[in-house]
Amino acid sequence: MMNRRKILTTTAAVSALAVGSSFGLRVSSARAEDVTLYEDDRIIGQADAPITIVEYASLTCPHCAAFHANTYPEIKKQWIDTGKAKLVFRHFPLDGLGLRAAAVSNCLEGDRHFGFIEILMKSMQQWARSSDPVKALAQISALAGINQEQFDKCFNDEAEMNKILERRQDAANTYNVNSTPSFLINGQLQSGALDYKRFDELLQNEA
């Protein structure tokens, strides 16, 4: 299992990329009409949905948790489940714990991956703020079917973490993403834990 020194070391590496979190709304003046998707992007919704939402989030970001609790369920019901939009979830970790939690989540595929993300978001205050967050994360992972040996392997997967960090940097360089949660709605950057009314307006503008 990972000790506190390793967590702090990983956090320092993440912090060097200078990111933040935000409740406020920022709109990018730049627009990318075509958002490039990775072959292994995690996508929920129909592949041919006309609107693409790319979410950048950290699994230790309270604002991201607020978005998933208060806004995402209605987006899924009204837009994703109806085939009008699809959501691409991308990690944008803010600290070492968030980075390693992201690596663990990427060990799960399909619905299990998205289910695990939702559990981590809903219980963030309990596991990420606990006296032993690594142990708490391992316990949640066990409920998702990841045994201790698998957890240790995923949690310490340097290659996976490097890939996550490289893609986070690509998001910053290509789309000006620098806080969480941030969203690309058909290429248009929006930042902050938007309420459903505002998010719906943005989606309606793309429909």
Buried (B, 14 or more C-beta within 10 A) or exposed (E): EBEEEBBEEBBEBBEEBEBEBBBEEEEBEEEBEEBEEEEEEBBBBBEEBEBBBBBBBBBBBBBBBBBBBEBBEBBBEBBBEEEBBBBBBBBBBBBBBBBBBBBBBBBBEEEBBBEBBBBBBEBBEEBBEBEEBBEBBBEBBEEBEBEEEBBBBBBBBEEBBEBBBEBBEBBBEEBBBBBBBBBBBBBBBBBBBBEBEEBBEBBEEBE
